[in-house]
Amino acid sequence: MAEKILVTKQDGYQFNVQHGDLDVHEFERLASAGNKALGQRDDRLAERLLTEGLWPRAERHDLHGSASGTEAGAGRTCHR
């Protein structure tokens, strides 16, 4: 799979990704939706969307301490 994403070319490399393949695309989508919810005064929805954008599900699991490592989220808190 990796050989399809990063391809060596004569003059360098070609990085082949689709929209949505990178975390940044999902972050931008969630941040935009969260800000829209804030503008509509839907605080609960905004909190859910912005939290998901900042800390994807797997990382949020580590925030609460998992066997895979509690240090990943140490000291992080979401304040409103």
C-alpha positions, 0 to 999 in steps of 0.5 A, a space after each residue: 500500500 505504501 508504494 502506491 502512496 509515495 512513488 519515486 519519480 525521476 525528478 523526486 517523489 509523488 505523494 498520492 492521497 485523496 481528499 479525506 486521506 489526511 487528518 488535516 482534512 477531517 480536522 478542517 471539516 470538524 472545525 468548520 462544523 464546530 464553529 458553525 454550531 457555535 454561531 448557532 449557539 448549539 454548545 453541545 454539538 460544537 463541543 462534540 465536533 471541536 473535541 473530535 477535531 482536536 482529539 480523534 477517538 483513539 487519542 481521546 481514549 488515551 486521554 482517559 488512560 488506556 493500556 496503550 499509554 496514558 502519557 499521550 494525553 497527559 496534561 491535556 484538558 478541554 476548556 470552554 
